[in-house]
Amino acid sequence: MHMSFNSTCILLICGVALCGCETSDVTMVTARDFGYSSPRVGSVGTAKLASGDAVEVSVEVDGRLEVPLTQASVNHLGFVTLPLVGDVQIAGVGLDVARETVSRRYETYYVTKPVITLSLVGEDGSAEWGQVLVTGRGVGDPGPVPLTSGSGMRLSAVIQTAGGFAPAANTSKIQITRVDGRGRKLRVVVDFDDIGSGGDKEADILLRDGDIVNVPERIW
């Protein structure tokens, strides 16, 4: 069968596009496997909170930011004062336990289970633990997001820090890319609705230094 030069070029271009560069060096994983690939950095994640520690808390319900990222300090009695729920005792426990304690308090105010972000803040508020790069037209302010905790930051907190979702964000196709300790490039696709309305904690991935989050626009 005779084929013109132009037709041959089109087929070659299509073949290259279909092959792509990423299929050979990117491993697609689940949110659970992605989480297992990210051991905590340092001892901040396991350290117990004490009086004088500063924490950042935010609350999201059904994809809506009910409590913007708020910074508060643990007082001399071991309590932190938070919007809506008031004083919550978190001294003497690690961040994971503190997060569960705060979550239970906020759950009494909402029908849908809220997504709670709680992280420890450095003394000067700086990002001594690295940063996450947020890209895509689906966020209000793309760019590097400094990590506020040695244990990392949850996906929901990183997106909030990057200006939240843009009106046309495709929240069901959020891509997170990471290079693990063995040099493999891992990628997971997250549906943010699984975090908000679904209450899927594994989907609210704990991000670490060097991770890349891409939030695309919807294709109409």
mmCIF file of the C-alpha atoms, coordinates in Angstrom:
data_MODEL
# 
_entry.id   MODEL 
# 
loop_
_atom_site.group_PDB 
_atom_site.id 
_atom_site.type_symbol 
_atom_site.label_atom_id 
_atom_site.label_alt_id 
_atom_site.label_comp_id 
_atom_site.label_asym_id 
_atom_site.label_entity_id 
_atom_site.label_seq_id 
_atom_site.pdbx_PDB_ins_code 
_atom_site.Cartn_x 
_atom_site.Cartn_y 
_atom_site.Cartn_z 
_atom_site.occupancy 
_atom_site.B_iso_or_equiv 
_atom_site.pdbx_formal_charge 
_atom_site.auth_seq_id 
_atom_site.auth_comp_id 
_atom_site.auth_asym_id 
_atom_site.auth_atom_id 
_atom_site.pdbx_PDB_model_num 
ATOM 1   C CA . MET A 1 1   ? 0.000   0.000  0.000  1.00 0.00 ? 1   MET A CA 1 
ATOM 2   C CA . HIS A 1 2   ? 1.366   3.390  -1.009 1.00 0.00 ? 2   HIS A CA 1 
ATOM 3   C CA . MET A 1 3   ? 1.653   5.974  1.760  1.00 0.00 ? 3   MET A CA 1 
ATOM 4   C CA . SER A 1 4   ? 2.467   9.623  1.281  1.00 0.00 ? 4   SER A CA 1 
ATOM 5   C CA . PHE A 1 5   ? 5.331   11.372 3.067  1.00 0.00 ? 5   PHE A CA 1 
ATOM 6   C CA . ASN A 1 6   ? 2.919   13.514 5.106  1.00 0.00 ? 6   ASN A CA 1 
ATOM 7   C CA . SER A 1 7   ? 0.948   10.467 6.236  1.00 0.00 ? 7   SER A CA 1 
ATOM 8   C CA . THR A 1 8   ? 4.140   8.730  7.304  1.00 0.00 ? 8   THR A CA 1 
ATOM 9   C CA . CYS A 1 9   ? 5.207   11.760 9.358  1.00 0.00 ? 9   CYS A CA 1 
ATOM 10  C CA . ILE A 1 10  ? 1.843   11.936 11.092 1.00 0.00 ? 10  ILE A CA 1 
ATOM 11  C CA . LEU A 1 11  ? 2.006   8.264  12.054 1.00 0.00 ? 11  LEU A CA 1 
ATOM 12  C CA . LEU A 1 12  ? 5.535   8.648  13.382 1.00 0.00 ? 12  LEU A CA 1 
ATOM 13  C CA . ILE A 1 13  ? 4.559   11.659 15.465 1.00 0.00 ? 13  ILE A CA 1 
ATOM 14  C CA . CYS A 1 14  ? 1.509   9.855  16.839 1.00 0.00 ? 14  CYS A CA 1 
ATOM 15  C CA . GLY A 1 15  ? 3.652   6.838  17.694 1.00 0.00 ? 15  GLY A CA 1 
ATOM 16  C CA . VAL A 1 16  ? 6.104   8.953  19.658 1.00 0.00 ? 16  VAL A CA 1 
ATOM 17  C CA . ALA A 1 17  ? 3.270   10.696 21.490 1.00 0.00 ? 17  ALA A CA 1 
ATOM 18  C CA . LEU A 1 18  ? 1.670   7.381  22.419 1.00 0.00 ? 18  LEU A CA 1 
ATOM 19  C CA . CYS A 1 19  ? 4.918   5.887  23.631 1.00 0.00 ? 19  CYS A CA 1 
ATOM 20  C CA . GLY A 1 20  ? 5.756   8.915  25.757 1.00 0.00 ? 20  GLY A CA 1 
ATOM 21  C CA . CYS A 1 21  ? 8.781   9.311  27.942 1.00 0.00 ? 21  CYS A CA 1 
ATOM 22  C CA . GLU A 1 22  ? 7.166   8.731  31.306 1.00 0.00 ? 22  GLU A CA 1 
ATOM 23  C CA . THR A 1 23  ? 5.833   5.211  30.866 1.00 0.00 ? 23  THR A CA 1 
ATOM 24  C CA . SER A 1 24  ? 9.362   3.801  31.028 1.00 0.00 ? 24  SER A CA 1 
ATOM 25  C CA . ASP A 1 25  ? 10.622  5.539  34.152 1.00 0.00 ? 25  ASP A CA 1 
ATOM 26  C CA . VAL A 1 26  ? 7.568   6.266  36.282 1.00 0.00 ? 26  VAL A CA 1 
ATOM 27  C CA . THR A 1 27  ? 5.970   3.617  38.493 1.00 0.00 ? 27  THR A CA 1 
ATOM 28  C CA . MET A 1 28  ? 2.284   4.152  39.268 1.00 0.00 ? 28  MET A CA 1 
ATOM 29  C CA . VAL A 1 29  ? 1.408   3.160  42.838 1.00 0.00 ? 29  VAL A CA 1 
ATOM 30  C CA . THR A 1 30  ? -1.529  3.331  45.239 1.00 0.00 ? 30  THR A CA 1 
ATOM 31  C CA . ALA A 1 31  ? -1.853  5.906  48.009 1.00 0.00 ? 31  ALA A CA 1 
ATOM 32  C CA . ARG A 1 32  ? -1.005  3.221  50.573 1.00 0.00 ? 32  ARG A CA 1 
ATOM 33  C CA . ASP A 1 33  ? 2.178   2.164  48.751 1.00 0.00 ? 33  ASP A CA 1 
ATOM 34  C CA . PHE A 1 34  ? 3.130   5.791  48.214 1.00 0.00 ? 34  PHE A CA 1 
ATOM 35  C CA . GLY A 1 35  ? 2.857   6.406  51.944 1.00 0.00 ? 35  GLY A CA 1 
ATOM 36  C CA . TYR A 1 36  ? 5.065   3.411  52.714 1.00 0.00 ? 36  TYR A CA 1 
ATOM 37  C CA . SER A 1 37  ? 7.761   4.886  50.467 1.00 0.00 ? 37  SER A CA 1 
ATOM 38  C CA . SER A 1 38  ? 8.111   7.980  52.668 1.00 0.00 ? 38  SER A CA 1 
ATOM 39  C CA . PRO A 1 39  ? 9.783   7.297  56.012 1.00 0.00 ? 39  PRO A CA 1 
ATOM 40  C CA . ARG A 1 40  ? 9.627   10.197 58.397 1.00 0.00 ? 40  ARG A CA 1 
ATOM 41  C CA . VAL A 1 41  ? 12.497  12.629 58.476 1.00 0.00 ? 41  VAL A CA 1 
ATOM 42  C CA . GLY A 1 42  ? 14.161  13.225 61.813 1.00 0.00 ? 42  GLY A CA 1 
ATOM 43  C CA . SER A 1 43  ? 12.419  12.747 65.143 1.00 0.00 ? 43  SER A CA 1 
ATOM 44  C CA . VAL A 1 44  ? 9.811   15.499 64.968 1.00 0.00 ? 44  VAL A CA 1 
ATOM 45  C CA . GLY A 1 45  ? 7.069   13.089 63.963 1.00 0.00 ? 45  GLY A CA 1 
ATOM 46  C CA . THR A 1 46  ? 7.515   10.991 67.121 1.00 0.00 ? 46  THR A CA 1 
ATOM 47  C CA . ALA A 1 47  ? 8.466   13.765 69.576 1.00 0.00 ? 47  ALA A CA 1 
ATOM 48  C CA . LYS A 1 48  ? 5.908   14.653 72.223 1.00 0.00 ? 48  LYS A CA 1 
ATOM 49  C CA . LEU A 1 49  ? 4.353   18.106 72.172 1.00 0.00 ? 49  LEU A CA 1 
ATOM 50  C CA . ALA A 1 50  ? 5.167   20.367 75.088 1.00 0.00 ? 50  ALA A CA 1 
ATOM 51  C CA . SER A 1 51  ? 4.270   23.811 76.442 1.00 0.00 ? 51  SER A CA 1 
ATOM 52  C CA . GLY A 1 52  ? 5.605   26.516 74.149 1.00 0.00 ? 52  GLY A CA 1 
ATOM 53  C CA . ASP A 1 53  ? 5.408   24.423 70.973 1.00 0.00 ? 53  ASP A CA 1 
ATOM 54  C CA . ALA A 1 54  ? 3.649   26.125 68.049 1.00 0.00 ? 54  ALA A CA 1 
ATOM 55  C CA . VAL A 1 55  ? 1.297   24.154 65.824 1.00 0.00 ? 55  VAL A CA 1 
ATOM 56  C CA . GLU A 1 56  ? -0.650  24.897 62.655 1.00 0.00 ? 56  GLU A CA 1 
ATOM 57  C CA . VAL A 1 57  ? -4.177  23.552 62.294 1.00 0.00 ? 57  VAL A CA 1 
ATOM 58  C CA . SER A 1 58  ? -6.697  23.661 59.469 1.00 0.00 ? 58  SER A CA 1 
ATOM 59  C CA . VAL A 1 59  ? -10.099 22.016 59.017 1.00 0.00 ? 59  VAL A CA 1 
ATOM 60  C CA . GLU A 1 60  ? -11.732 21.048 55.743 1.00 0.00 ? 60  GLU A CA 1 
ATOM 61  C CA . VAL A 1 61  ? -15.241 19.595 55.329 1.00 0.00 ? 61  VAL A CA 1 
ATOM 62  C CA . ASP A 1 62  ? -16.705 18.327 52.045 1.00 0.00 ? 62  ASP A CA 1 
ATOM 63  C CA . GLY A 1 63  ? -13.919 20.077 50.133 1.00 0.00 ? 63  GLY A CA 1 
ATOM 64  C CA . ARG A 1 64  ? -14.607 23.417 51.851 1.00 0.00 ? 64  ARG A CA 1 
ATOM 65  C CA . LEU A 1 65  ? -12.037 25.096 54.081 1.00 0.00 ? 65  LEU A CA 1 
ATOM 66  C CA . GLU A 1 66  ? -13.948 25.636 57.331 1.00 0.00 ? 66  GLU A CA 1 
ATOM 67  C CA . VAL A 1 67  ? -10.957 26.711 59.429 1.00 0.00 ? 67  VAL A CA 1 
ATOM 68  C CA . PRO A 1 68  ? -8.075  28.331 57.491 1.00 0.00 ? 68  PRO A CA 1 
ATOM 69  C CA . LEU A 1 69  ? -4.518  27.431 58.436 1.00 0.00 ? 69  LEU A CA 1 
ATOM 70  C CA . THR A 1 70  ? -4.249  28.769 61.990 1.00 0.00 ? 70  THR A CA 1 
ATOM 71  C CA . GLN A 1 71  ? -1.165  28.931 64.195 1.00 0.00 ? 71  GLN A CA 1 
ATOM 72  C CA . ALA A 1 72  ? -1.455  28.515 67.949 1.00 0.00 ? 72  ALA A CA 1 
ATOM 73  C CA . SER A 1 73  ? 0.874   27.745 70.847 1.00 0.00 ? 73  SER A CA 1 
ATOM 74  C CA . VAL A 1 74  ? 0.566   25.097 73.536 1.00 0.00 ? 74  VAL A CA 1 
ATOM 75  C CA . ASN A 1 75  ? 0.111   26.960 76.826 1.00 0.00 ? 75  ASN A CA 1 
ATOM 76  C CA . HIS A 1 76  ? 1.646   26.174 80.218 1.00 0.00 ? 76  HIS A CA 1 
ATOM 77  C CA . LEU A 1 77  ? -1.253  23.846 81.042 1.00 0.00 ? 77  LEU A CA 1 
ATOM 78  C CA . GLY A 1 78  ? -0.763  21.822 77.882 1.00 0.00 ? 78  GLY A CA 1 
ATOM 79  C CA . PHE A 1 79  ? -3.776  23.192 76.011 1.00 0.00 ? 79  PHE A CA 1 
ATOM 80  C CA . VAL A 1 80  ? -4.005  24.789 72.581 1.00 0.00 ? 80  VAL A CA 1 
ATOM 81  C CA . THR A 1 81  ? -6.882  27.170 71.810 1.00 0.00 ? 81  THR A CA 1 
ATOM 82  C CA . LEU A 1 82  ? -8.485  26.527 68.423 1.00 0.00 ? 82  LEU A CA 1 
ATOM 83  C CA . PRO A 1 83  ? -11.320 28.171 66.480 1.00 0.00 ? 83  PRO A CA 1 
ATOM 84  C CA . LEU A 1 84  ? -14.800 26.820 67.228 1.00 0.00 ? 84  LEU A CA 1 
ATOM 85  C CA . VAL A 1 85  ? -13.756 24.069 69.653 1.00 0.00 ? 85  VAL A CA 1 
ATOM 86  C CA . GLY A 1 86  ? -11.772 26.162 72.141 1.00 0.00 ? 86  GLY A CA 1 
ATOM 87  C CA . ASP A 1 87  ? -9.145  24.555 74.387 1.00 0.00 ? 87  ASP A CA 1 
ATOM 88  C CA . VAL A 1 88  ? -7.808  21.120 73.465 1.00 0.00 ? 88  VAL A CA 1 
ATOM 89  C CA . GLN A 1 89  ? -5.155  19.350 75.518 1.00 0.00 ? 89  GLN A CA 1 
ATOM 90  C CA . ILE A 1 90  ? -2.380  17.999 73.305 1.00 0.00 ? 90  ILE A CA 1 
ATOM 91  C CA . ALA A 1 91  ? 0.784   18.248 75.431 1.00 0.00 ? 91  ALA A CA 1 
ATOM 92  C CA . GLY A 1 92  ? 2.524   14.983 76.222 1.00 0.00 ? 92  GLY A CA 1 
ATOM 93  C CA . VAL A 1 93  ? 1.539   13.171 73.011 1.00 0.00 ? 93  VAL A CA 1 
ATOM 94  C CA . GLY A 1 94  ? 2.936   12.959 69.489 1.00 0.00 ? 94  GLY A CA 1 
ATOM 95  C CA . LEU A 1 95  ? 1.516   14.699 66.433 1.00 0.00 ? 95  LEU A CA 1 
ATOM 96  C CA . ASP A 1 96  ? -0.506  11.680 65.290 1.00 0.00 ? 96  ASP A CA 1 
ATOM 97  C CA . VAL A 1 97  ? -2.301  11.365 68.634 1.00 0.00 ? 97  VAL A CA 1 
ATOM 98  C CA . ALA A 1 98  ? -2.773  15.139 68.834 1.00 0.00 ? 98  ALA A CA 1 
ATOM 99  C CA . ARG A 1 99  ? -4.285  15.122 65.338 1.00 0.00 ? 99  ARG A CA 1 
ATOM 100 C CA . GLU A 1 100 ? -6.768  12.418 66.359 1.00 0.00 ? 100 GLU A CA 1 
ATOM 101 C CA . THR A 1 101 ? -7.678  14.341 69.519 1.00 0.00 ? 101 THR A CA 1 
ATOM 102 C CA . VAL A 1 102 ? -8.335  17.541 67.594 1.00 0.00 ? 102 VAL A CA 1 
ATOM 103 C CA . SER A 1 103 ? -10.267 15.602 64.952 1.00 0.00 ? 103 SER A CA 1 
ATOM 104 C CA . ARG A 1 104 ? -12.625 14.111 67.539 1.00 0.00 ? 104 ARG A CA 1 
ATOM 105 C CA . ARG A 1 105 ? -13.386 17.571 68.915 1.00 0.00 ? 105 ARG A CA 1 
ATOM 106 C CA . TYR A 1 106 ? -14.244 18.968 65.478 1.00 0.00 ? 106 TYR A CA 1 
ATOM 107 C CA . GLU A 1 107 ? -16.303 15.894 64.525 1.00 0.00 ? 107 GLU A CA 1 
ATOM 108 C CA . THR A 1 108 ? -18.961 16.938 67.044 1.00 0.00 ? 108 THR A CA 1 
ATOM 109 C CA . TYR A 1 109 ? -19.655 20.082 64.983 1.00 0.00 ? 109 TYR A CA 1 
ATOM 110 C CA . TYR A 1 110 ? -20.066 18.503 61.526 1.00 0.00 ? 110 TYR A CA 1 
ATOM 111 C CA . VAL A 1 111 ? -22.203 15.772 60.000 1.00 0.00 ? 111 VAL A CA 1 
ATOM 112 C CA . THR A 1 112 ? -19.422 14.867 57.553 1.00 0.00 ? 112 THR A CA 1 
ATOM 113 C CA . LYS A 1 113 ? -16.103 13.759 58.998 1.00 0.00 ? 113 LYS A CA 1 
ATOM 114 C CA . PRO A 1 114 ? -13.686 16.714 58.764 1.00 0.00 ? 114 PRO A CA 1 
ATOM 115 C CA . VAL A 1 115 ? -10.154 16.525 57.372 1.00 0.00 ? 115 VAL A CA 1 
ATOM 116 C CA . ILE A 1 116 ? -7.778  17.830 60.036 1.00 0.00 ? 116 ILE A CA 1 
ATOM 117 C CA . THR A 1 117 ? -4.282  19.096 59.302 1.00 0.00 ? 117 THR A CA 1 
ATOM 118 C CA . LEU A 1 118 ? -1.993  19.567 62.293 1.00 0.00 ? 118 LEU A CA 1 
ATOM 119 C CA . SER A 1 119 ? 1.738   20.160 62.033 1.00 0.00 ? 119 SER A CA 1 
ATOM 120 C CA . LEU A 1 120 ? 4.530   21.443 64.220 1.00 0.00 ? 120 LEU A CA 1 
ATOM 121 C CA . VAL A 1 121 ? 6.020   24.836 63.340 1.00 0.00 ? 121 VAL A CA 1 
ATOM 122 C CA . GLY A 1 122 ? 9.707   25.708 63.695 1.00 0.00 ? 122 GLY A CA 1 
ATOM 123 C CA . GLU A 1 123 ? 10.738  28.415 66.158 1.00 0.00 ? 123 GLU A CA 1 
ATOM 124 C CA . ASP A 1 124 ? 11.167  31.024 63.443 1.00 0.00 ? 124 ASP A CA 1 
ATOM 125 C CA . GLY A 1 125 ? 8.425   29.650 61.178 1.00 0.00 ? 125 GLY A CA 1 
ATOM 126 C CA . SER A 1 126 ? 11.019  28.769 58.551 1.00 0.00 ? 126 SER A CA 1 
ATOM 127 C CA . ALA A 1 127 ? 11.098  25.736 56.303 1.00 0.00 ? 127 ALA A CA 1 
ATOM 128 C CA . GLU A 1 128 ? 14.109  23.944 57.686 1.00 0.00 ? 128 GLU A CA 1 
ATOM 129 C CA . TRP A 1 129 ? 12.595  20.660 56.513 1.00 0.00 ? 129 TRP A CA 1 
ATOM 130 C CA . GLY A 1 130 ? 12.584  21.406 52.783 1.00 0.00 ? 130 GLY A CA 1 
ATOM 131 C CA . GLN A 1 131 ? 9.709   22.076 50.420 1.00 0.00 ? 131 GLN A CA 1 
ATOM 132 C CA . VAL A 1 132 ? 7.098   20.604 48.097 1.00 0.00 ? 132 VAL A CA 1 
ATOM 133 C CA . LEU A 1 133 ? 6.650   21.970 44.577 1.00 0.00 ? 133 LEU A CA 1 
ATOM 134 C CA . VAL A 1 134 ? 3.009   22.604 43.584 1.00 0.00 ? 134 VAL A CA 1 
ATOM 135 C CA . THR A 1 135 ? 2.315   22.976 39.859 1.00 0.00 ? 135 THR A CA 1 
ATOM 136 C CA . GLY A 1 136 ? -0.657  23.213 37.535 1.00 0.00 ? 136 GLY A CA 1 
ATOM 137 C CA . ARG A 1 137 ? -3.452  25.677 36.788 1.00 0.00 ? 137 ARG A CA 1 
ATOM 138 C CA . GLY A 1 138 ? -5.720  23.999 39.299 1.00 0.00 ? 138 GLY A CA 1 
ATOM 139 C CA . VAL A 1 139 ? -4.259  25.892 42.276 1.00 0.00 ? 139 VAL A CA 1 
ATOM 140 C CA . GLY A 1 140 ? -4.403  29.577 43.095 1.00 0.00 ? 140 GLY A CA 1 
ATOM 141 C CA . ASP A 1 141 ? -0.710  30.167 43.782 1.00 0.00 ? 141 ASP A CA 1 
ATOM 142 C CA . PRO A 1 142 ? 1.537   27.449 42.326 1.00 0.00 ? 142 PRO A CA 1 
ATOM 143 C CA . GLY A 1 143 ? 5.152   27.264 43.405 1.00 0.00 ? 143 GLY A CA 1 
ATOM 144 C CA . PRO A 1 144 ? 7.295   25.894 46.251 1.00 0.00 ? 144 PRO A CA 1 
ATOM 145 C CA . VAL A 1 145 ? 5.552   25.286 49.577 1.00 0.00 ? 145 VAL A CA 1 
ATOM 146 C CA . PRO A 1 146 ? 7.872   25.197 52.625 1.00 0.00 ? 146 PRO A CA 1 
ATOM 147 C CA . LEU A 1 147 ? 7.350   22.221 54.925 1.00 0.00 ? 147 LEU A CA 1 
ATOM 148 C CA . THR A 1 148 ? 6.374   23.247 58.436 1.00 0.00 ? 148 THR A CA 1 
ATOM 149 C CA . SER A 1 149 ? 7.201   19.949 60.104 1.00 0.00 ? 149 SER A CA 1 
ATOM 150 C CA . GLY A 1 150 ? 9.956   17.389 60.071 1.00 0.00 ? 150 GLY A CA 1 
ATOM 151 C CA . SER A 1 151 ? 7.290   14.718 59.679 1.00 0.00 ? 151 SER A CA 1 
ATOM 152 C CA . GLY A 1 152 ? 6.078   16.332 56.428 1.00 0.00 ? 152 GLY A CA 1 
ATOM 153 C CA . MET A 1 153 ? 2.785   17.969 55.487 1.00 0.00 ? 153 MET A CA 1 
ATOM 154 C CA . ARG A 1 154 ? -0.493  16.451 54.377 1.00 0.00 ? 154 ARG A CA 1 
ATOM 155 C CA . LEU A 1 155 ? -1.656  16.991 50.808 1.00 0.00 ? 155 LEU A CA 1 
ATOM 156 C CA . SER A 1 156 ? -4.654  19.024 51.988 1.00 0.00 ? 156 SER A CA 1 
ATOM 157 C CA . ALA A 1 157 ? -2.409  21.417 53.934 1.00 0.00 ? 157 ALA A CA 1 
ATOM 158 C CA . VAL A 1 158 ? -0.010  21.861 51.012 1.00 0.00 ? 158 VAL A CA 1 
ATOM 159 C CA . ILE A 1 159 ? -2.858  22.718 48.631 1.00 0.00 ? 159 ILE A CA 1 
ATOM 160 C CA . GLN A 1 160 ? -4.287  25.222 51.101 1.00 0.00 ? 160 GLN A CA 1 
ATOM 161 C CA . THR A 1 161 ? -0.873  26.866 51.447 1.00 0.00 ? 161 THR A CA 1 
ATOM 162 C CA . ALA A 1 162 ? -0.657  27.074 47.649 1.00 0.00 ? 162 ALA A CA 1 
ATOM 163 C CA . GLY A 1 163 ? -3.787  29.225 47.514 1.00 0.00 ? 163 GLY A CA 1 
ATOM 164 C CA . GLY A 1 164 ? -6.381  26.454 47.468 1.00 0.00 ? 164 GLY A CA 1 
ATOM 165 C CA . PHE A 1 165 ? -8.083  25.080 44.390 1.00 0.00 ? 165 PHE A CA 1 
ATOM 166 C CA . ALA A 1 166 ? -8.768  27.299 41.383 1.00 0.00 ? 166 ALA A CA 1 
ATOM 167 C CA . PRO A 1 167 ? -12.411 27.340 40.154 1.00 0.00 ? 167 PRO A CA 1 
ATOM 168 C CA . ALA A 1 168 ? -11.608 25.039 37.226 1.00 0.00 ? 168 ALA A CA 1 
ATOM 169 C CA . ALA A 1 169 ? -9.432  22.579 39.191 1.00 0.00 ? 169 ALA A CA 1 
ATOM 170 C CA . ASN A 1 170 ? -9.725  18.904 38.349 1.00 0.00 ? 170 ASN A CA 1 
ATOM 171 C CA . THR A 1 171 ? -9.629  17.705 41.955 1.00 0.00 ? 171 THR A CA 1 
ATOM 172 C CA . SER A 1 172 ? -10.084 14.061 40.969 1.00 0.00 ? 172 SER A CA 1 
ATOM 173 C CA . LYS A 1 173 ? -6.808  13.898 39.009 1.00 0.00 ? 173 LYS A CA 1 
ATOM 174 C CA . ILE A 1 174 ? -4.185  15.273 41.409 1.00 0.00 ? 174 ILE A CA 1 
ATOM 175 C CA . GLN A 1 175 ? -0.791  13.766 40.564 1.00 0.00 ? 175 GLN A CA 1 
ATOM 176 C CA . ILE A 1 176 ? 1.960   13.401 43.162 1.00 0.00 ? 176 ILE A CA 1 
ATOM 177 C CA . THR A 1 177 ? 5.455   12.421 42.060 1.00 0.00 ? 177 THR A CA 1 
ATOM 178 C CA . ARG A 1 178 ? 8.341   11.348 44.288 1.00 0.00 ? 178 ARG A CA 1 
ATOM 179 C CA . VAL A 1 179 ? 11.813  9.893  43.897 1.00 0.00 ? 179 VAL A CA 1 
ATOM 180 C CA . ASP A 1 180 ? 12.306  7.239  46.573 1.00 0.00 ? 180 ASP A CA 1 
ATOM 181 C CA . GLY A 1 181 ? 15.488  6.170  48.346 1.00 0.00 ? 181 GLY A CA 1 
ATOM 182 C CA . ARG A 1 182 ? 16.346  3.747  45.546 1.00 0.00 ? 182 ARG A CA 1 
ATOM 183 C CA . GLY A 1 183 ? 16.075  6.396  42.854 1.00 0.00 ? 183 GLY A CA 1 
ATOM 184 C CA . ARG A 1 184 ? 12.723  5.180  41.505 1.00 0.00 ? 184 ARG A CA 1 
ATOM 185 C CA . LYS A 1 185 ? 10.217  7.786  40.349 1.00 0.00 ? 185 LYS A CA 1 
ATOM 186 C CA . LEU A 1 186 ? 6.848   6.977  41.915 1.00 0.00 ? 186 LEU A CA 1 
ATOM 187 C CA . ARG A 1 187 ? 3.512   8.539  41.031 1.00 0.00 ? 187 ARG A CA 1 
ATOM 188 C CA . VAL A 1 188 ? 0.043   8.345  42.512 1.00 0.00 ? 188 VAL A CA 1 
ATOM 189 C CA . VAL A 1 189 ? -3.220  9.909  41.325 1.00 0.00 ? 189 VAL A CA 1 
ATOM 190 C CA . VAL A 1 190 ? -5.439  11.194 44.135 1.00 0.00 ? 190 VAL A CA 1 
ATOM 191 C CA . ASP A 1 191 ? -9.132  12.079 44.070 1.00 0.00 ? 191 ASP A CA 1 
ATOM 192 C CA . PHE A 1 192 ? -9.464  14.868 46.634 1.00 0.00 ? 192 PHE A CA 1 
ATOM 193 C CA . ASP A 1 193 ? -13.119 13.989 47.198 1.00 0.00 ? 193 ASP A CA 1 
ATOM 194 C CA . ASP A 1 194 ? -11.906 10.766 48.792 1.00 0.00 ? 194 ASP A CA 1 
ATOM 195 C CA . ILE A 1 195 ? -10.292 12.898 51.487 1.00 0.00 ? 195 ILE A CA 1 
ATOM 196 C CA . GLY A 1 196 ? -13.130 15.372 52.091 1.00 0.00 ? 196 GLY A CA 1 
ATOM 197 C CA . SER A 1 197 ? -16.438 13.549 51.709 1.00 0.00 ? 197 SER A CA 1 
ATOM 198 C CA . GLY A 1 198 ? -14.948 10.037 51.737 1.00 0.00 ? 198 GLY A CA 1 
ATOM 199 C CA . GLY A 1 199 ? -12.845 10.432 54.867 1.00 0.00 ? 199 GLY A CA 1 
ATOM 200 C CA . ASP A 1 200 ? -9.970  8.452  53.334 1.00 0.00 ? 200 ASP A CA 1 
ATOM 201 C CA . LYS A 1 201 ? -6.941  9.311  55.458 1.00 0.00 ? 201 LYS A CA 1 
ATOM 202 C CA . GLU A 1 202 ? -4.553  7.395  53.206 1.00 0.00 ? 202 GLU A CA 1 
ATOM 203 C CA . ALA A 1 203 ? -5.527  9.637  50.284 1.00 0.00 ? 203 ALA A CA 1 
ATOM 204 C CA . ASP A 1 204 ? -4.402  12.686 52.290 1.00 0.00 ? 204 ASP A CA 1 
ATOM 205 C CA . ILE A 1 205 ? -0.804  11.705 51.620 1.00 0.00 ? 205 ILE A CA 1 
ATOM 206 C CA . LEU A 1 206 ? 1.990   12.844 53.899 1.00 0.00 ? 206 LEU A CA 1 
ATOM 207 C CA . LEU A 1 207 ? 4.309   14.788 51.594 1.00 0.00 ? 207 LEU A CA 1 
ATOM 208 C CA . ARG A 1 208 ? 8.028   15.213 52.104 1.00 0.00 ? 208 ARG A CA 1 
ATOM 209 C CA . ASP A 1 209 ? 10.892  17.303 50.757 1.00 0.00 ? 209 ASP A CA 1 
ATOM 210 C CA . GLY A 1 210 ? 11.214  17.061 46.979 1.00 0.00 ? 210 GLY A CA 1 
ATOM 211 C CA . ASP A 1 211 ? 7.686   15.838 46.227 1.00 0.00 ? 211 ASP A CA 1 
ATOM 212 C CA . ILE A 1 212 ? 5.873   17.401 43.266 1.00 0.00 ? 212 ILE A CA 1 
ATOM 213 C CA . VAL A 1 213 ? 2.107   17.967 43.283 1.00 0.00 ? 213 VAL A CA 1 
ATOM 214 C CA . ASN A 1 214 ? 0.320   18.729 40.028 1.00 0.00 ? 214 ASN A CA 1 
ATOM 215 C CA . VAL A 1 215 ? -3.287  19.947 40.049 1.00 0.00 ? 215 VAL A CA 1 
ATOM 216 C CA . PRO A 1 216 ? -4.614  20.160 36.481 1.00 0.00 ? 216 PRO A CA 1 
ATOM 217 C CA . GLU A 1 217 ? -7.565  22.072 35.080 1.00 0.00 ? 217 GLU A CA 1 
ATOM 218 C CA . ARG A 1 218 ? -10.748 20.318 34.036 1.00 0.00 ? 218 ARG A CA 1 
ATOM 219 C CA . ILE A 1 219 ? -11.089 19.677 30.312 1.00 0.00 ? 219 ILE A CA 1 
ATOM 220 C CA . TRP A 1 220 ? -14.511 20.894 29.294 1.00 0.00 ? 220 TRP A CA 1 
# 
